[in-house]
Amino acid sequence: MNYGIVAKILGSILIIDSFLMLPAFLIAAALNENAKTSFLITITVTLILGFFLSKINVANKEIRAKEGLAIVTFGWVAISIIGAFPLFLSGSLPTFADAIFETISGFTTTGASVIRDVEILEKSIQFWRSFTHWIGGMGILVFTVALLPALGMGSFHLFKAESPGPVAGKLAPKIKDTARALYISYISLTLLEIVFLLLGGMSLFDASVYTFGTVGTGGFGVYNSSVSEFNSYIHFVIGIFMVLSGINFSLHFFLYTRRFKDIFYDNELRLYIKFIVGSVLFITLNLFLTKYGNLFVSFRDSFFQVSSIMTTTGYSTADFDLWPTFSKIILFVLMFIGGSAGSTAGGMKVIRVLVLLKLIKREISKIFHPRAYSPVKIGKKAISNDIVARVNSFLALHVIVFIVGTLLISLEGIDLVSSFSSVAATLNNIGPGFGLVGPTKNFADFSIPAKLLFSFLMLLGRLELFTVLALIVPSRWTAES
């Protein structure tokens, strides 16, 4: 392990993180809030620590796979711990464990909260909570990748470890250009949603905060009632942008560069849309016949909640925990599917589900044609056996972690539904679940060990399991690869 390069890059990440806290500090200073001192102390200490780490002299600047994994994992832990200090020092949260939970939930774009009343928080704290979604959505580390050449280094391994999905693709020959292209799409979508929300009557502060939560697929807001505070126009705008944010951001860049054919023939996008359309239709019909009796309200709430759960954003316009069992089961399944690879959404990702469905189809076909050569194809491109094995391993590990997590949380003495959904909501980076963690409740009543376990699950889900678990095997630290 090249510890020098790991520490040097982490220093650069800390410097970036300190500058990203400046907007919240400026809001606190402008409004003369108590949190201004907390932000100032945190920014100063982070900047100094980052400066000294970034000045470490490194003879070998190569970043291999293990360095990439270490930088990504330790980087996420570091920014989460640092991001927790303003929440704790300002008195917004009673314990540092609660503050850690809240910031990990923010940076991993989970949106689970331990704050009972977000409306009493100072504006700067409200802004910082939601801004962590935007930072973590595309990834502060992807942003760092774009800046690595200025530091005299670059790495595909860092980009690969940070990017969600089974395969990290390039939009440009150089990784830094790929990272910059993704951020162009990300920032453009952010600005566009803010404009649409302003047209719906939102204030600039509210529009910005809810855009951070939408484009980052996080779910933090500034009202206890989430999005039900607003009118139907706002519901549809946020719902549409949640769907857009759950799409691979490479496709947004293709739209910008007018590569329409690449968008139209993208198999993951097609399956993603099918899941959303099918789920919305089934839940709309179920709500119309058994609960609302109003087709428009049934469709509006169905579209919003399907968009929110499928993209793992976690916003709500209705208490879906009170919906019919049929509708809740559909939402529970969508919790695990998640959004597209290369998006800000969590979950297992649609592309993995697509590969699994193709694999099942192939195995059924082999029953009738055992000697036939039937590669797994996505579109016209055959998927290598390595990728298929990787997808199968990920899905198996995802299920194992879910089961183990559920067993551990059940020791809290809570009911089965709450145990299942709390683990699903954190592991898949969704936020709300069912039962004790439903859309009108939160994670405040869990014990500190449970909150720390949930925090670990959120990191596992955001970094897609293998990135974190690989570092738990010390023997790999001294390996050559």
C-alpha positions as CSV (number, residue, x, y, z in Angstrom):
1,M,0.0,0.0,0.0
2,N,1.4,3.4,-1.0
3,Y,0.3,5.3,2.2
4,G,1.9,8.5,1.1
5,I,-0.2,8.9,-2.0
6,V,-3.3,7.9,0.0
7,A,-2.6,10.6,2.6
8,K,-1.8,13.2,-0.1
9,I,-5.0,12.7,-2.0
10,L,-7.0,12.7,1.2
11,G,-5.4,16.0,2.0
12,S,-6.7,17.4,-1.3
13,I,-10.2,16.0,-0.5
14,L,-10.2,17.8,2.8
15,I,-9.2,21.1,1.2
16,I,-12.1,20.7,-1.2
17,D,-14.4,19.8,1.6
18,S,-13.5,22.9,3.6
19,F,-14.3,25.1,0.6
20,L,-17.6,23.3,0.1
21,M,-18.6,24.3,3.7
22,L,-18.2,28.0,2.9
23,P,-21.8,28.6,1.5
24,A,-23.3,27.3,4.8
25,F,-20.9,29.5,6.8
26,L,-21.8,32.6,4.7
27,I,-25.5,31.9,5.3
28,A,-24.8,31.6,9.0
29,A,-22.7,34.7,9.1
30,A,-25.3,36.7,7.1
31,L,-28.1,35.6,9.4
32,N,-25.9,35.9,12.5
33,E,-26.7,32.3,13.5
34,N,-25.0,30.4,16.3
35,A,-23.7,27.9,13.8
36,K,-21.3,30.4,12.2
37,T,-18.7,29.7,14.9
38,S,-19.1,25.9,14.4
39,F,-18.6,26.2,10.7
40,L,-15.6,28.6,11.0
41,I,-13.8,26.2,13.4
42,T,-14.5,23.2,11.3
43,I,-13.4,24.9,8.0
44,T,-10.2,26.2,9.6
45,V,-9.2,22.9,11.1
46,T,-10.1,21.0,8.0
47,L,-8.2,23.4,5.8
48,I,-5.0,23.3,7.9
49,L,-5.1,19.5,8.2
50,G,-5.8,19.1,4.4
51,F,-3.0,21.5,3.6
52,F,-0.3,19.6,5.5
53,L,-1.5,16.2,4.2
54,S,-1.5,17.5,0.6
55,K,2.2,18.7,1.0
56,I,3.5,15.2,1.7
57,N,6.3,14.4,-0.7
58,V,5.6,11.2,-2.6
59,A,8.2,9.6,-4.9
60,N,5.7,7.2,-6.5
61,K,2.5,8.9,-7.6
62,E,0.9,5.9,-9.1
63,I,-2.5,5.0,-7.8
64,R,-3.2,1.3,-8.1
65,A,-6.5,-0.5,-7.3
66,K,-5.8,-0.9,-3.6
67,E,-4.9,2.8,-3.2
68,G,-8.0,3.7,-5.1
69,L,-10.2,1.7,-2.7
70,A,-8.4,3.1,0.3
71,I,-8.8,6.7,-0.9
72,V,-12.5,6.3,-1.7
73,T,-13.4,4.5,1.5
74,F,-11.3,6.7,3.9
75,G,-12.3,9.8,1.9
76,W,-16.0,9.1,2.5
77,V,-15.4,8.4,6.2
78,A,-13.3,11.5,6.6
79,I,-15.7,13.9,5.0
80,S,-18.6,12.4,7.0
81,I,-16.8,12.8,10.3
82,I,-15.7,16.4,9.4
83,G,-19.2,17.2,8.1
84,A,-20.7,16.1,11.4
85,F,-18.8,18.7,13.5
86,P,-21.0,21.7,12.5
87,L,-24.1,19.7,13.5
88,F,-22.7,18.7,16.8
89,L,-20.8,21.9,17.8
90,S,-23.9,24.0,17.0
91,G,-26.0,21.9,19.3
92,S,-28.3,20.8,16.4
93,L,-27.8,17.2,17.5
94,P,-27.3,15.9,21.1
95,T,-24.5,13.3,20.4
96,F,-21.7,13.0,18.0
97,A,-23.0,9.6,17.0
98,D,-26.3,11.3,15.9
99,A,-24.3,13.8,13.9
100,I,-22.2,11.1,12.2
101,F,-25.4,9.3,11.3
102,E,-26.9,12.5,9.8
103,T,-23.9,13.4,7.7
104,I,-23.2,9.9,6.5
105,S,-26.9,9.8,5.5
106,G,-26.4,13.1,3.7
107,F,-23.2,12.3,1.9
108,T,-24.4,8.8,0.9
109,T,-27.6,10.5,-0.4
110,T,-29.7,8.2,1.9
111,G,-31.9,10.8,3.5
112,A,-32.5,8.9,6.8
113,S,-32.6,11.3,9.7
114,V,-32.5,11.3,13.5
115,I,-33.8,14.9,13.7
116,R,-37.4,15.0,14.9
117,D,-38.1,18.6,14.0
118,V,-36.0,19.9,11.0
119,E,-38.0,23.2,10.9
120,I,-36.4,24.5,14.1
121,L,-32.9,24.1,12.8
122,E,-31.0,27.2,11.7
123,K,-31.0,28.0,8.0
124,S,-27.3,27.3,7.6
125,I,-27.6,23.8,9.2
126,Q,-30.7,23.1,7.0
127,F,-28.6,24.2,3.9
128,W,-25.6,22.1,4.9
129,R,-27.7,18.9,5.5
130,S,-29.1,19.2,2.0
131,F,-25.9,20.3,0.4
132,T,-24.2,17.1,1.5
133,H,-26.6,15.3,-0.8
134,W,-25.5,17.4,-3.7
135,I,-21.8,16.9,-2.8
136,G,-22.2,13.2,-2.3
137,G,-24.5,12.7,-5.3
138,M,-22.0,12.8,-8.1
139,G,-19.2,12.3,-5.5
140,I,-16.6,14.7,-4.2
141,L,-14.1,12.1,-5.2
142,V,-15.2,12.3,-8.9
143,F,-14.6,16.0,-8.5
144,T,-11.2,15.3,-7.1
145,V,-10.4,13.0,-10.1
146,A,-11.0,16.0,-12.4
147,L,-8.4,17.9,-10.4
148,L,-5.8,15.2,-10.1
149,P,-3.8,16.1,-13.2
150,A,-3.2,19.5,-11.6
151,L,-1.5,17.6,-8.8
152,G,0.6,15.7,-11.3
153,M,-1.3,12.4,-11.1
154,G,-4.4,10.7,-12.3
155,S,-6.1,7.4,-11.8
156,F,-8.8,5.2,-13.4
157,H,-8.8,3.1,-10.2
158,L,-10.0,6.0,-8.1
159,F,-12.8,6.8,-10.6
160,K,-13.8,3.2,-10.9
161,A,-14.0,2.7,-7.1
162,E,-16.2,5.8,-6.8
163,S,-18.5,5.2,-9.7
164,P,-21.7,3.2,-9.0
165,G,-22.4,0.2,-11.2
166,P,-20.6,-3.0,-12.3
167,V,-18.6,-1.2,-15.0
168,A,-17.1,2.3,-14.9
169,G,-17.3,3.8,-18.4
170,K,-15.5,6.6,-20.0
171,L,-17.1,9.4,-21.9
172,A,-13.7,10.8,-23.0
173,P,-10.2,9.3,-23.5
174,K,-9.0,10.9,-20.3
175,I,-10.7,10.2,-17.0
176,K,-10.4,13.9,-15.9
177,D,-12.5,14.8,-19.0
178,T,-15.1,12.1,-18.2
179,A,-15.4,13.5,-14.6
180,R,-15.8,17.0,-15.9
181,A,-18.4,15.9,-18.5
182,L,-20.4,14.3,-15.7
183,Y,-20.3,17.4,-13.6
184,I,-21.4,19.5,-16.6
185,S,-24.6,17.3,-16.8
186,Y,-25.0,17.4,-13.0
187,I,-24.8,21.1,-12.6
188,S,-27.0,21.7,-15.6
189,L,-29.7,19.5,-14.2
190,T,-29.4,21.3,-10.9
191,L,-29.8,24.7,-12.3
192,L,-32.7,23.6,-14.5
193,E,-34.7,22.2,-11.5
194,I,-34.1,25.3,-9.4
195,V,-35.6,27.4,-12.3
196,F,-38.7,25.2,-12.5
197,L,-39.2,25.2,-8.7
198,L,-38.9,29.0,-8.7
199,L,-41.6,29.1,-11.3
200,G,-43.8,27.1,-9.0
201,G,-43.6,29.7,-6.3
202,M,-40.8,28.3,-4.1
203,S,-38.4,30.6,-2.5
204,L,-34.8,30.5,-3.7
205,F,-33.7,28.8,-0.5
206,D,-36.3,26.1,-0.6
207,A,-35.8,25.6,-4.3
208,S,-32.1,25.1,-3.8
209,V,-32.4,22.8,-0.8
210,Y,-35.0,20.6,-2.5
211,T,-33.0,20.5,-5.7
212,F,-30.0,19.3,-3.8
213,G,-32.1,16.5,-2.4
214,T,-33.6,15.7,-5.8
215,V,-30.6,15.7,-8.1
216,G,-28.5,14.1,-5.4
217,T,-31.4,11.6,-4.9
218,G,-31.0,12.2,-1.1
219,G,-34.3,13.4,0.4
220,F,-33.4,15.9,3.1
221,G,-35.8,18.9,3.2
222,V,-36.6,21.8,5.5
223,Y,-40.2,20.8,6.4
224,N,-41.3,18.0,8.6
225,S,-44.0,17.1,6.0
226,S,-41.4,16.6,3.3
227,V,-42.8,17.6,-0.1
228,S,-46.5,17.4,0.9
229,E,-46.1,21.0,2.0
230,F,-46.2,22.1,-1.6
231,N,-48.7,22.0,-4.5
232,S,-49.2,19.4,-7.2
233,Y,-47.0,21.4,-9.7
234,I,-44.1,21.1,-7.3
235,H,-44.9,17.4,-6.8
236,F,-44.7,16.7,-10.5
237,V,-41.5,18.8,-11.1
238,I,-39.7,17.1,-8.3
239,G,-41.0,13.7,-9.4
240,I,-39.8,14.2,-13.0
241,F,-36.4,15.4,-11.9
242,M,-36.1,12.4,-9.5
243,V,-36.6,10.2,-12.5
244,L,-34.1,12.1,-14.6
245,S,-31.5,11.9,-11.7
246,G,-32.0,8.1,-11.6
247,I,-30.8,7.9,-15.2
248,N,-27.1,7.2,-16.0
249,F,-25.5,10.7,-16.2
250,S,-23.6,9.6,-19.3
251,L,-27.0,9.7,-21.1
252,H,-27.5,13.3,-20.0
253,F,-24.2,14.1,-21.6
254,F,-25.2,12.2,-24.8
255,L,-28.3,14.4,-24.9
256,Y,-26.1,17.5,-24.6
257,T,-23.9,16.2,-27.4
258,R,-26.9,15.1,-29.5
259,R,-26.0,11.4,-29.5
260,F,-29.7,10.5,-29.5
261,K,-29.2,7.0,-30.9
262,D,-27.0,6.0,-27.9
263,I,-29.9,7.1,-25.6
264,F,-32.7,5.5,-27.5
265,Y,-31.0,2.1,-27.7
266,D,-29.8,2.0,-24.1
267,N,-31.2,-1.2,-22.7
268,E,-30.8,-0.2,-19.0
269,L,-32.8,3.0,-19.6
270,R,-35.6,1.1,-21.3
271,L,-35.9,-1.4,-18.4
272,Y,-35.7,1.5,-15.9
273,I,-38.6,3.3,-17.7
274,K,-40.6,0.0,-17.8
275,F,-40.2,-0.5,-14.1
276,I,-41.4,3.1,-13.4
277,V,-44.4,3.0,-15.8
278,G,-45.5,-0.4,-14.7
279,S,-45.3,0.3,-11.0
280,V,-47.1,3.7,-11.4
281,L,-49.9,2.1,-13.3
282,F,-50.4,-0.8,-10.8
283,I,-50.2,1.4,-7.8
284,T,-52.5,4.1,-9.3
285,L,-55.1,1.4,-10.0
286,N,-54.7,-0.1,-6.5
287,L,-55.0,3.3,-4.8
288,F,-58.0,4.4,-7.0
289,L,-60.0,1.3,-6.2
290,T,-59.2,0.8,-2.5
291,K,-58.2,4.2,-1.0
292,Y,-58.6,7.5,-2.8
293,G,-61.4,7.0,-5.3
294,N,-59.8,10.0,-7.2
295,L,-57.8,9.1,-10.3
296,F,-55.7,12.3,-10.4
297,V,-54.7,12.1,-6.7
298,S,-54.0,8.3,-7.1
299,F,-51.8,9.0,-10.2
300,R,-50.0,12.0,-8.6
301,D,-49.1,10.2,-5.4
302,S,-48.3,7.0,-7.2
303,F,-46.0,8.7,-9.7
304,F,-44.2,10.7,-6.9
305,Q,-43.6,7.8,-4.6
306,V,-42.6,5.4,-7.3
307,S,-40.1,8.0,-8.6
308,S,-38.9,8.7,-5.0
309,I,-38.4,5.0,-4.0
310,M,-37.1,3.8,-7.4
311,T,-34.4,6.5,-7.4
312,T,-33.8,6.0,-3.7
313,T,-34.5,9.7,-3.0
314,G,-36.9,9.2,-0.2
315,Y,-39.2,12.3,-0.5
316,S,-42.8,11.7,0.3
317,T,-46.1,13.4,-0.5
318,A,-48.2,10.9,1.4
319,D,-47.8,8.3,4.1
320,F,-47.3,5.3,1.9
321,D,-47.1,3.1,5.0
322,L,-50.9,3.4,5.1
323,W,-51.3,2.3,1.5
324,P,-52.7,-1.2,0.6
325,T,-50.3,-4.1,1.0
326,F,-50.1,-4.6,-2.8
327,S,-48.8,-1.1,-3.3
328,K,-46.3,-1.4,-0.4
329,I,-44.9,-4.6,-1.8
330,I,-44.2,-3.0,-5.1
331,L,-42.4,-0.1,-3.4
332,F,-40.4,-2.6,-1.2
333,V,-39.2,-4.4,-4.4
334,L,-38.3,-1.0,-6.0
335,M,-36.2,-0.3,-2.9
336,F,-33.8,-3.0,-3.9
337,I,-33.8,-2.4,-7.6
338,G,-32.8,1.3,-7.4
339,G,-31.8,3.5,-10.2
340,S,-29.4,3.2,-13.1
341,A,-25.7,2.6,-12.9
342,G,-23.8,5.9,-13.3
343,S,-26.6,7.8,-11.6
344,T,-26.8,9.4,-8.1
345,A,-29.4,6.7,-7.1
346,G,-28.7,3.8,-4.8
347,G,-30.0,0.2,-4.7
348,M,-28.6,-2.7,-6.7
349,K,-29.0,-0.8,-10.0
350,V,-31.2,-1.6,-13.0
351,I,-28.2,-2.9,-15.1
352,R,-27.6,-5.7,-12.6
353,V,-31.2,-6.7,-12.6
354,L,-31.1,-6.7,-16.4
355,V,-28.0,-8.9,-16.5
356,L,-29.7,-11.3,-14.0
357,L,-32.9,-11.5,-16.1
358,K,-30.8,-12.2,-19.2
359,L,-28.9,-14.9,-17.3
360,I,-32.2,-16.5,-16.2
361,K,-33.4,-16.5,-19.8
362,R,-30.2,-18.1,-21.0
363,E,-30.3,-20.9,-18.4
364,I,-33.9,-21.7,-19.3
365,S,-32.9,-21.8,-23.0
366,K,-30.1,-24.2,-22.1
367,I,-32.6,-26.7,-20.8
368,F,-33.8,-27.2,-24.4
369,H,-30.5,-26.5,-26.2
370,P,-27.8,-27.6,-23.8
371,R,-25.0,-27.4,-26.3
372,A,-25.9,-24.0,-27.8
373,Y,-23.5,-21.1,-27.3
374,S,-25.6,-18.4,-25.6
375,P,-23.7,-15.5,-24.3
376,V,-25.4,-12.9,-22.1
377,K,-26.0,-9.8,-24.3
378,I,-27.0,-6.3,-23.4
379,G,-28.2,-5.0,-26.8
380,K,-25.8,-6.3,-29.4
381,K,-22.9,-6.5,-27.0
382,A,-21.9,-9.7,-25.3
383,I,-21.2,-9.4,-21.6
384,S,-18.0,-11.1,-20.4
385,N,-18.2,-14.0,-18.0
386,D,-16.1,-11.9,-15.5
387,I,-18.8,-9.2,-15.4
388,V,-21.6,-11.8,-15.1
389,A,-19.7,-13.4,-12.2
390,R,-19.2,-10.0,-10.6
391,V,-22.9,-9.2,-10.9
392,N,-23.9,-12.5,-9.4
393,S,-21.4,-12.1,-6.5
394,F,-22.7,-8.6,-5.8
395,L,-26.3,-9.7,-5.7
396,A,-25.5,-12.6,-3.4
397,L,-23.4,-10.4,-1.1
398,H,-26.2,-7.8,-1.1
399,V,-28.7,-10.4,0.1
400,I,-26.2,-11.7,2.7
401,V,-25.6,-8.2,4.1
402,F,-29.3,-7.5,4.2
403,I,-30.1,-10.7,6.1
404,V,-27.2,-10.2,8.6
405,G,-28.1,-6.5,9.1
406,T,-31.8,-7.4,9.7
407,L,-30.8,-10.1,12.3
408,L,-28.6,-7.6,14.1
409,I,-31.2,-4.8,14.1
410,S,-33.9,-7.3,15.3
411,L,-31.9,-7.4,18.6
412,E,-33.4,-3.9,19.2
413,G,-36.7,-5.7,19.9
414,I,-38.6,-4.1,17.0
415,D,-41.1,-5.8,14.7
416,L,-40.3,-7.8,11.6
417,V,-41.5,-5.1,9.1
418,S,-39.5,-2.4,10.8
419,S,-36.4,-4.6,11.0
420,F,-36.6,-5.5,7.3
421,S,-37.4,-2.0,6.0
422,S,-34.9,-0.1,8.2
423,V,-32.0,-2.2,6.8
424,A,-33.4,-2.0,3.3
425,A,-33.8,1.7,3.6
426,T,-30.2,2.3,4.8
427,L,-28.4,-0.4,2.7
428,N,-30.1,0.8,-0.5
429,N,-29.7,4.5,0.5
430,I,-33.4,5.3,0.4
431,G,-34.1,6.9,3.8
432,P,-37.7,6.1,4.8
433,G,-39.1,2.6,5.0
434,F,-42.1,1.1,6.7
435,G,-43.2,0.6,10.3
436,L,-41.1,2.5,12.8
437,V,-39.1,4.1,10.0
438,G,-42.1,5.1,7.8
439,P,-42.3,8.4,5.9
440,T,-43.8,10.2,9.0
441,K,-41.2,8.8,11.4
442,N,-37.4,8.6,11.5
443,F,-34.4,6.8,13.1
444,A,-34.2,8.9,16.3
445,D,-35.4,6.2,18.7
446,F,-32.8,3.6,17.8
447,S,-29.9,3.0,20.1
448,I,-26.4,4.4,19.4
449,P,-25.0,0.9,18.3
450,A,-28.0,0.6,15.9
451,K,-27.3,4.0,14.5
452,L,-23.7,3.2,14.0
453,L,-24.7,-0.1,12.2
454,F,-27.1,1.9,10.0
455,S,-24.2,4.3,9.2
456,F,-22.0,1.4,8.2
457,L,-24.8,0.0,6.0
458,M,-25.2,3.4,4.3
459,L,-21.5,3.5,3.5
460,L,-21.6,-0.1,2.2
461,G,-24.6,0.8,0.0
462,R,-23.1,4.0,-1.4
463,L,-19.7,2.4,-2.1
464,E,-21.4,-0.8,-3.4
465,L,-20.1,-3.3,-0.8
466,F,-16.9,-4.6,-2.3
467,T,-15.1,-1.2,-2.1
468,V,-15.4,-1.2,1.7
469,L,-15.2,-4.9,2.4
470,A,-12.0,-5.3,0.3
471,L,-10.3,-3.1,2.9
472,I,-11.3,-5.3,5.8
473,V,-8.9,-8.0,4.4
474,P,-5.5,-6.7,5.6
475,S,-3.6,-9.3,3.5
476,R,-4.7,-7.4,0.3
477,W,-2.9,-4.2,1.6
478,T,0.4,-5.7,0.8
479,A,-0.6,-7.4,-2.5
480,E,1.0,-6.2,-5.7
481,S,-2.2,-5.4,-7.6
